[in-house]
Amino acid sequence: MLTTNEFVLKRTMLGVFLTAGLLLYSAYPAANTAAEGKKPTWDQSQSVSHRRIRPVEPAARIDWEGRISRLLHEEPGDIVITCVGDMIFNEQISQLREPDHRQLLRLMQEADIAYGNLEFSINDHPELQRPFYNFRTPTAFAWEVAAIGINLVSMANNHALDFGPEGLADCLRALDRAAITHAGAGLTLAAAHEPGTMKVQSRKTRFALLSYMRYWTMKYRSRDAGAPSLATIDPAVILVAGANGQTEALEGPLESDVKTMEDDIVLAKRHNDVVIVALHNHDLSHHRAFGIQDQTPPNDQIMYRRAIDAGADMVIGSGPHVLRAIEFYKGKPIFFSLSNFIYQYRTPDRIPVDLIHQRDGEIERPANVSVWDRRDPPQIFEGVMLRLTINGEKLKRIELIPFTIDDEGPLYGVPRLAGEKRGGEIIATLRRLSLPANTHIVSKGWYAEVEF
């Protein structure tokens, strides 16, 4: 168990390593403004990032430092991995000093491996923006990703190519410079299918990450195996004759793509002790006409379980932007979706066309509510951080740390530890979703553990 002073001392060497990068990053706002034009001059007072429709909740009087210090107790041989879901990240948060922010990040900074899904592009090519979404930061921002504790990311997702092959190549180089291991994207298709591998300080155990995206179209399938590419599991649609002359369309993942994933896993397992598979799953659009997508369709469950069949030690899901079930399959955990972690999705200083965002199909349209007052459902702004303890290459413990994400105000999209009431509600949601899989989630007061 570490006190704050011991924690600071332990992080000193990492701080020295990050100093050069953070100094470079500290100049980011000015450099960004110079390279990409002046800051917006129009009135943004009604923007979701600056306007509140609910009063600020008073900070709970919780000794977060004490709680996290007690949670960080380790035994000889323990290797700790934290895992979070989608990160759409464009504003610095490593400097935040409030305990519910700082101690949440401390969990990742203290872990041996801290994983998240990198759902934005780190590149210096703003002119290459393809879709409406401007999920991009300059390459110096990779040091901010490292500063919050992340050192392992999946990249096979539907925003990795928002700035084209050049933007993806820039991002890969930036992550390499910041010593952030990555998987799911590469300068070639073969490289995208290679695992990101790493060892933990003073341990012999080798870890590997493989990353794949499943989308509802073949939009992101590699067209040139020699160019920057993503590892994808693409859909197939077949027509089946039904009764009374009706025709039914059935959709599911391509068997050949699933077999390619299985081959990748087999090869990774030969050379590594623990293989993690990340699946970024978009089985259909996030349009709110489809409601809250907290269930994994049966046809999509196939690829999660086939990953375990091929030798994966765990599967971590992202993409639906809400929590989904936890399942143990053949004794190995599947986390179908960890929801969001950092969700700086509508930040008009970076994405200035705020009115268009408020008309986005992903936001509900309640009757008689101003376009400026529309908000995403609360499920979008809650999630859990996994804290996995491995010892002797075996999974020893799974802890679930609930958090919320600010959905309005100056810290829009930033996560914070959830208090007892809100945290209990998040754990109850996850318990309900996992009930069909007979997964037992046990409350430990302000957090929970998974029994296995």
Summary of the structure (lengths in Angstrom):
residues: 452
radius of gyration: 21.3
end to end distance: 24.8
largest distance: 74.0
contacts: 1499
relative contact order: 0.13
helix: 33%
strand: 26%
